[in-house]
Structure formats: C-alpha cells, structure tokens
Amino acid sequence: MGIKSKTDLYLPEFNFQNQNGVYISDSDFSSKLVLVTFMYTNCKTECPAALNELKNFEKIRNEYNDELNIIIFSIDPVNDTQLQVKNLLNKYELNNSLDYLIADKYDLKVIWEHFYVPVAYVQSKSLKDNLILHSIPAYLISNQNKFTLIYTEFDIDSIKVDIKNILN
C-alpha cells in the first residue's frame, strides 16, 4: 500500500513532448488517478523491471482506461530522444498505454524537485558510459479526492490494490 503524502504533491504545471511528438500538459490529465514515475531509456537496472511490471499492469489499465493515466518523466534529457523513448515503449508494447515525457534538463529538473526525485550523473570508466543513479518512486495522484499516495519503490502489486480500492 502507498503512503499518504503529508503535503499536497499535486501534478505541477508542465508542457512536454511525449514519445509520439505530441505536446502534453498537466491539464490533459483530468482523470481521477494519475500514476507518475521516473525512468530513462538507457537504464539497465530498475527501469526494465518497472517497464515489465507496467506491461503486466495492462489489464488494470484497460479496466480503468477513462479513470487512470500513467506518466513517466525522463531523468535523462540528453539521451532520451523521442525515437529512443518510442523504441523502448514499443519493445515493451506500451507505446499507446502511457505518456513518457521528455524535455530539457531545466524544465525536467523542476518536476524532479517537485517530487523529491534525486538524479545523479556518474561517469563510469569500466562501462565507458555515463550512469544515472536514481530510484524509481511512484506517485498515485487523485485529482478528485485531493491526495497522493507515495511508493518509495515501484511496487506494482501495491499500486494495483490501491487503484482498485480507490476506483471501486
């Protein structure tokens, strides 16, 4: 079960592109619930597992289609291009199930800070690549009931239970 936020972690104002090149803003999410999380396309650790969980989540997503939206905010604005994101979501068959939002670092940083998501870039000589140290928290935001549930780890089973309890 998610932990109820003691402060209002509403969906802040934004206007970013999604994986299909469509500009999406906070006002586009008038559904009862919005599931928010953070990922990057080159992630080799937590993100693929969370994307698999979201794929398995498809039945719940379809059941509550008009009442639930899913947003992934990029934490790698340099490398998360529209093509990269679209290819990743196609790989997991999620392209039409959610909005993976990309923008420049300064705009995304406002979102990261709003949701208390620390993002650290580390250069790895052994991997000859940069790593992004991060966790994958999730936030279930209810616009109608004016509350937010926080999941410190991306636990799809807990999220499913909470969604069913809220929407039924």
One Martini backbone bead per residue (centre of mass of N, CA, C, O) as a GRO file, in nm:
protein
  168
    1MET     BB    1   0.099   0.035   0.019
    2GLY     BB    2   0.060   0.350   0.016
    3ILE     BB    3   0.170   0.665   0.118
    4LYS     BB    4   0.045   0.933   0.256
    5SER     BB    5   0.075   1.248   0.192
    6LYS     BB    6   0.136   1.542   0.384
    7THR     BB    7   0.149   1.672   0.109
    8ASP     BB    8   0.082   1.838  -0.185
    9LEU     BB    9   0.131   1.624  -0.476
   10TYR     BB   10   0.071   1.752  -0.730
   11LEU     BB   11   0.036   1.832  -1.055
   12PRO     BB   12   0.233   2.009  -1.223
   13GLU     BB   13   0.326   2.231  -1.438
   14PHE     BB   14   0.325   2.140  -1.796
   15ASN     BB   15   0.500   2.110  -2.140
   16PHE     BB   16   0.548   1.812  -2.305
   17GLN     BB   17   0.684   1.562  -2.480
   18ASN     BB   18   0.615   1.272  -2.626
   19GLN     BB   19   0.679   0.979  -2.804
   20ASN     BB   20   0.484   1.122  -3.049
   21GLY     BB   21   0.522   1.453  -3.038
   22VAL     BB   22   0.323   1.534  -2.821
   23TYR     BB   23   0.184   1.779  -2.643
   24ILE     BB   24   0.185   1.776  -2.286
   25SER     BB   25  -0.025   1.851  -2.012
   26ASP     BB   26  -0.158   1.871  -1.705
   27SER     BB   27  -0.457   1.927  -1.827
   28ASP     BB   28  -0.477   1.626  -1.966
   29PHE     BB   29  -0.526   1.513  -1.651
   30SER     BB   30  -0.860   1.449  -1.556
   31SER     BB   31  -0.842   1.216  -1.408
   32LYS     BB   32  -0.854   1.060  -1.111
   33LEU     BB   33  -0.578   0.912  -1.197
   34VAL     BB   34  -0.212   0.938  -1.146
   35LEU     BB   35   0.074   0.780  -1.262
   36VAL     BB   36   0.404   0.845  -1.135
   37THR     BB   37   0.731   0.838  -1.295
   38PHE     BB   38   1.093   0.743  -1.337
   39MET     BB   39   1.313   0.742  -1.632
   40TYR     BB   40   1.542   0.565  -1.866
   41THR     BB   41   1.643   0.416  -2.165
   42ASN     BB   42   1.953   0.316  -2.063
   43CYS     BB   43   1.859   0.140  -1.852
   44LYS     BB   44   1.972  -0.171  -1.661
   45THR     BB   45   1.789  -0.198  -1.404
   46GLU     BB   46   1.498  -0.084  -1.295
   47CYS     BB   47   1.337  -0.008  -1.557
   48PRO     BB   48   1.279  -0.285  -1.693
   49ALA     BB   49   1.113  -0.393  -1.457
   50ALA     BB   50   0.896  -0.171  -1.459
   51LEU     BB   51   0.803  -0.218  -1.753
   52ASN     BB   52   0.707  -0.505  -1.706
   53GLU     BB   53   0.497  -0.428  -1.496
   54LEU     BB   54   0.333  -0.244  -1.687
   55LYS     BB   55   0.257  -0.468  -1.881
   56ASN     BB   56   0.106  -0.637  -1.654
   57PHE     BB   57  -0.095  -0.378  -1.605
   58GLU     BB   58  -0.291  -0.363  -1.853
   59LYS     BB   59  -0.559  -0.470  -1.739
   60ILE     BB   60  -0.605  -0.236  -1.544
   61ARG     BB   61  -0.583  -0.009  -1.749
   62ASN     BB   62  -0.831  -0.103  -1.921
   63GLU     BB   63  -1.047  -0.100  -1.693
   64TYR     BB   64  -0.944   0.226  -1.623
   65ASN     BB   65  -0.905   0.419  -1.873
   66ASP     BB   66  -1.077   0.689  -1.782
   67GLU     BB   67  -0.926   0.693  -1.468
   68LEU     BB   68  -0.625   0.636  -1.593
   69ASN     BB   69  -0.290   0.758  -1.579
   70ILE     BB   70   0.043   0.750  -1.733
   71ILE     BB   71   0.364   0.879  -1.615
   72ILE     BB   72   0.683   0.945  -1.762
   73PHE     BB   73   0.975   1.088  -1.650
   74SER     BB   74   1.257   1.199  -1.746
   75ILE     BB   75   1.626   1.161  -1.642
   76ASP     BB   76   1.744   1.191  -1.965
   77PRO     BB   77   1.752   1.457  -2.170
   78VAL     BB   78   1.988   1.386  -2.368
   79ASN     BB   79   1.900   1.067  -2.454
   80ASP     BB   80   1.582   1.112  -2.451
   81THR     BB   81   1.441   1.054  -2.724
   82GLN     BB   82   1.178   0.998  -2.911
   83LEU     BB   83   1.293   0.740  -3.042
   84GLN     BB   84   1.396   0.596  -2.791
   85VAL     BB   85   1.124   0.587  -2.644
   86LYS     BB   86   0.954   0.446  -2.858
   87ASN     BB   87   1.126   0.189  -2.875
   88LEU     BB   88   1.094   0.105  -2.584
   89LEU     BB   89   0.782   0.090  -2.576
   90ASN     BB   90   0.758  -0.117  -2.805
   91LYS     BB   91   0.912  -0.347  -2.666
   92TYR     BB   92   0.672  -0.334  -2.423
   93GLU     BB   93   0.392  -0.253  -2.537
   94LEU     BB   94   0.344   0.093  -2.443
   95ASN     BB   95   0.282   0.334  -2.644
   96ASN     BB   96  -0.055   0.348  -2.575
   97SER     BB   97  -0.050   0.354  -2.233
   98LEU     BB   98   0.144   0.615  -2.223
   99ASP     BB   99   0.347   0.893  -2.097
  100TYR     BB  100   0.663   0.989  -2.219
  101LEU     BB  101   0.846   1.255  -2.093
  102ILE     BB  102   1.012   1.526  -2.264
  103ALA     BB  103   1.297   1.748  -2.200
  104ASP     BB  104   1.468   1.968  -2.056
  105LYS     BB  105   1.652   1.989  -1.776
  106TYR     BB  106   1.520   2.244  -1.649
  107ASP     BB  107   1.226   2.141  -1.664
  108LEU     BB  108   1.265   1.862  -1.523
  109LYS     BB  109   1.384   1.958  -1.252
  110VAL     BB  110   1.120   2.065  -1.140
  111ILE     BB  111   0.990   1.785  -1.118
  112TRP     BB  112   1.195   1.639  -0.946
  113GLU     BB  113   1.172   1.837  -0.706
  114HIS     BB  114   0.870   1.809  -0.650
  115PHE     BB  115   0.922   1.472  -0.608
  116TYR     BB  116   1.199   1.405  -0.479
  117VAL     BB  117   1.414   1.338  -0.726
  118PRO     BB  118   1.712   1.205  -0.741
  119VAL     BB  119   1.983   1.302  -0.970
  120ALA     BB  120   2.278   1.117  -1.079
  121TYR     BB  121   2.581   1.167  -1.246
  122VAL     BB  122   2.800   0.899  -1.371
  123GLN     BB  123   3.119   0.811  -1.457
  124SER     BB  124   3.213   0.515  -1.643
  125LYS     BB  125   3.498   0.348  -1.731
  126SER     BB  126   3.414   0.045  -1.759
  127LEU     BB  127   3.147   0.123  -1.945
  128LYS     BB  128   3.178   0.377  -2.122
  129ASP     BB  129   2.966   0.542  -1.942
  130ASN     BB  130   2.681   0.678  -1.819
  131LEU     BB  131   2.531   0.713  -1.510
  132ILE     BB  132   2.215   0.688  -1.333
  133LEU     BB  133   2.127   0.774  -1.025
  134HIS     BB  134   1.836   0.596  -0.901
  135SER     BB  135   1.501   0.580  -0.845
  136ILE     BB  136   1.151   0.432  -0.840
  137PRO     BB  137   0.920   0.614  -0.786
  138ALA     BB  138   0.571   0.651  -0.692
  139TYR     BB  139   0.263   0.827  -0.792
  140LEU     BB  140  -0.071   0.859  -0.666
  141ILE     BB  141  -0.299   1.081  -0.814
  142SER     BB  142  -0.585   1.257  -0.678
  143ASN     BB  143  -0.791   1.497  -0.795
  144GLN     BB  144  -1.065   1.442  -0.653
  145ASN     BB  145  -0.942   1.368  -0.346
  146LYS     BB  146  -0.676   1.516  -0.275
  147PHE     BB  147  -0.431   1.292  -0.315
  148THR     BB  148  -0.119   1.112  -0.224
  149LEU     BB  149   0.062   0.829  -0.317
  150ILE     BB  150   0.355   0.664  -0.195
  151TYR     BB  151   0.632   0.491  -0.363
  152THR     BB  152   0.957   0.405  -0.304
  153GLU     BB  153   0.877   0.168  -0.483
  154PHE     BB  154   0.805  -0.024  -0.764
  155ASP     BB  155   0.483  -0.153  -0.668
  156ILE     BB  156   0.239  -0.296  -0.846
  157ASP     BB  157   0.063  -0.442  -0.636
  158SER     BB  158   0.001  -0.197  -0.457
  159ILE     BB  159  -0.113  -0.020  -0.680
  160LYS     BB  160  -0.351  -0.200  -0.759
  161VAL     BB  161  -0.498  -0.198  -0.490
  162ASP     BB  162  -0.537   0.108  -0.472
  163ILE     BB  163  -0.697   0.147  -0.731
  164LYS     BB  164  -0.933  -0.037  -0.662
  165ASN     BB  165  -1.014   0.109  -0.398
  166ILE     BB  166  -1.068   0.391  -0.526
  167LEU     BB  167  -1.260   0.298  -0.789
  168ASN     BB  168  -1.478   0.111  -0.608
   0.00000   0.00000   0.00000
